[in-house]
Amino acid sequence: MNEIITKRNRLLAQKVIKGLASRNMTGYYAETREDALRIALSLIAKGSSVTMGGGMSVHEIGLVTALKNGEYDFIDRDKAPDGRAAMLAAYDADWFLSSVNAMTDDGVLVNIDGNANRVSAIAQGPKQVLFIVGMNKVCGDIDGAMKRARNVAAPINAQRFGLSTPCTSTGACMNCKSPDTICCQFLITRYSRHKDRIHVILVNDVLGF
């Protein structure tokens, strides 16, 4: 990462972490993907039950591979014989892993979901939630975060899954009611009532969509 961008990200991360703390959430800053992986594994105790929603960023720092190969109870819904049972198991897991579609520089998290398994687990259930967030997802305010979630993250994810939504062809949110829409639920997390439940590792890199 360019040193000038790194300096900017380092300073911006300090603001984000302070904002998260004011919202009863804990933030960390990682200069590299390797640092992010080290921080994540320092938080997740061996033997913990761990699962996740969709989150390319979690894969990109090598966390999923490390958990699968380590001394953890990783609940892999993609390989589970009963996908619904695996999703329900997330609500009783020690850790739930995810990224965000966007967040504000004062610590508000924004997520959009189609089936609601990810946003519902973020909101309630798992004992702790860990977000892996590239600095490319930090926006100046809620309006900017919502625009990013709807016009960057959602169209790319719809294209990735091969869905028949207007945004797959236009590249922008059309506020559709398509049967394939993945913009069914919007979750804005502005405060965590339970201290130390939500952790956010900010990574000095471009991660996810």
C-alpha positions in Angstrom: 0.0 0.0 0.0 1.3 3.5 -0.9 2.8 5.2 2.1 0.8 8.3 1.6 -2.4 6.3 1.6 -1.2 4.3 4.5 -0.7 7.5 6.5 -4.2 8.7 5.6 -5.7 5.3 6.6 -3.8 5.2 9.8 -5.2 8.6 10.9 -8.7 7.9 9.6 -8.7 4.6 11.5 -7.9 6.4 14.8 -11.1 8.4 14.2 -13.2 5.4 13.4 -11.9 3.4 16.4 -12.7 6.4 18.7 -16.2 6.4 17.2 -16.7 2.7 17.7 -15.6 3.1 21.3 -18.3 5.7 21.8 -20.8 3.2 20.5 -19.7 0.4 22.9 -17.8 -1.4 20.1 -14.1 -2.2 19.9 -11.9 -1.3 17.0 -8.4 -2.3 15.9 -6.2 -1.2 13.1 -4.0 -3.6 11.0 -1.4 -2.3 8.6 -1.5 -5.5 6.5 -3.7 -8.5 5.9 -1.3 -10.6 7.9 -1.6 -8.2 10.9 -5.4 -8.4 10.6 -5.2 -12.2 10.7 -2.9 -12.1 13.8 -5.3 -9.8 15.6 -8.4 -11.9 14.7 -6.7 -15.1 16.0 -5.7 -13.4 19.2 -9.4 -12.6 19.8 -10.8 -16.0 19.0 -9.9 -18.6 21.6 -9.0 -22.1 20.5 -12.0 -24.4 20.8 -14.5 -21.6 20.0 -17.4 -22.3 17.8 -17.2 -20.0 14.8 -19.4 -19.3 11.8 -20.0 -16.6 9.3 -22.3 -14.9 6.9 -21.1 -13.9 3.4 -17.9 -12.0 3.7 -15.1 -11.9 1.1 -12.9 -9.9 3.4 -12.8 -12.7 5.9 -11.5 -15.0 3.3 -9.1 -12.5 1.8 -7.1 -12.1 5.1 -6.8 -15.9 5.4 -9.0 -16.2 8.4 -11.4 -18.9 7.1 -8.5 -21.1 6.1 -6.8 -20.6 9.5 -9.9 -21.5 11.4 -10.6 -24.6 9.3 -7.1 -25.8 9.8 -6.8 -24.8 13.4 -8.3 -26.0 16.8 -11.7 -24.4 16.3 -15.2 -25.6 15.7 -15.8 -23.9 12.4 -19.4 -24.3 11.2 -19.2 -24.3 7.5 -22.7 -23.8 6.1 -21.4 -24.3 2.5 -20.6 -27.9 3.3 -23.3 -28.6 5.9 -25.8 -31.3 4.8 -28.6 -29.0 6.2 -27.9 -25.3 5.3 -30.7 -24.0 7.3 -29.5 -25.9 10.4 -26.1 -24.4 9.9 -27.5 -20.9 9.6 -29.5 -21.4 12.8 -26.4 -22.7 14.6 -24.9 -19.3 14.0 -27.2 -17.8 16.7 -25.6 -19.9 19.4 -22.0 -19.6 18.2 -19.2 -18.1 20.2 -18.1 -16.0 17.2 -19.9 -14.8 14.0 -17.6 -13.4 11.3 -18.6 -10.9 8.7 -17.6 -7.7 6.9 -19.7 -4.6 6.4 -21.1 -3.2 3.2 -20.1 0.2 4.4 -19.5 2.1 7.6 -19.2 5.7 8.7 -16.0 7.4 10.0 -17.7 7.7 13.4 -18.4 4.0 13.8 -21.8 3.3 12.4 -22.1 0.0 10.5 -24.3 -0.5 7.5 -25.3 -3.9 6.1 -27.8 -5.1 3.5 -29.0 -8.7 3.2 -31.3 -10.9 1.1 -32.1 -13.8 3.4 -31.5 -11.9 6.7 -29.4 -14.7 8.2 -26.3 -12.3 8.2 -28.0 -9.2 9.5 -30.1 -11.0 12.1 -27.0 -12.7 13.5 -25.2 -9.4 13.7 -28.1 -7.9 15.5 -28.6 -10.7 18.0 -27.6 -14.2 18.9 -23.8 -15.0 18.6 -21.9 -14.2 21.7 -19.4 -12.1 19.8 -19.3 -10.6 16.3 -16.0 -9.9 14.4 -16.0 -7.6 11.3 -13.1 -7.5 8.9 -13.2 -4.2 7.1 -11.0 -2.7 4.4 -10.5 1.0 4.7 -12.1 1.3 1.3 -15.5 0.8 3.0 -15.2 3.8 5.3 -17.5 6.7 4.3 -18.1 10.2 5.7 -21.7 9.8 6.9 -24.7 7.5 6.8 -25.9 8.9 3.5 -22.6 8.0 1.9 -22.5 4.6 3.6 -26.0 3.8 2.3 -25.1 4.9 -1.2 -22.0 2.8 -1.1 -23.9 -0.3 0.1 -26.6 0.1 -2.5 -24.6 1.2 -5.5 -21.2 -0.5 -5.0 -21.6 -3.6 -2.8 -25.1 -4.7 -3.8 -24.6 -4.6 -7.6 -21.3 -6.4 -7.4 -22.7 -9.1 -5.2 -25.7 -9.5 -7.4 -23.4 -10.0 -10.4 -21.2 -12.4 -8.4 -24.2 -14.6 -7.7 -25.5 -14.4 -11.2 -28.8 -12.8 -10.1 -31.5 -11.3 -12.4 -31.8 -7.9 -10.9 -31.7 -4.5 -12.7 -28.4 -3.6 -10.9 -26.6 -6.5 -12.6 -26.9 -4.7 -15.9 -26.9 -1.1 -14.8 -24.3 -1.3 -12.1 -26.4 0.9 -9.8 -29.3 0.4 -7.5 -32.7 0.7 -9.2 -34.7 0.3 -5.9 -36.1 -2.8 -7.5 -38.6 -5.3 -6.2 -37.2 -8.1 -8.3 -37.7 -11.7 -6.9 -33.9 -12.0 -7.0 -33.2 -8.8 -5.0 -30.6 -9.0 -2.3 -31.6 -5.7 -0.8 -34.4 -7.0 1.4 -33.2 -6.0 4.9 -31.1 -2.9 5.8 -29.3 -3.0 9.2 -27.7 0.1 10.7 -25.8 -0.7 13.8 -25.2 2.6 15.7 -24.7 1.2 19.2 -24.0 -2.1 20.9 -25.9 -2.5 24.2 -23.5 -5.4 25.1 -20.0 -4.1 25.6 -17.2 -6.2 23.9 -19.7 -8.1 21.7 -18.8 -6.3 18.5 -15.2 -6.1 17.3 -14.1 -4.4 14.1 -10.6 -4.9 12.5 -9.9 -2.1 10.1 -7.4 -3.2 7.5 -5.1 -0.9 5.5 -6.1 -2.5 2.2 -8.9 -2.7 -0.3 -11.0 -5.7 0.8 -14.3 -7.1 -0.4 -16.8 -5.1 -2.4 
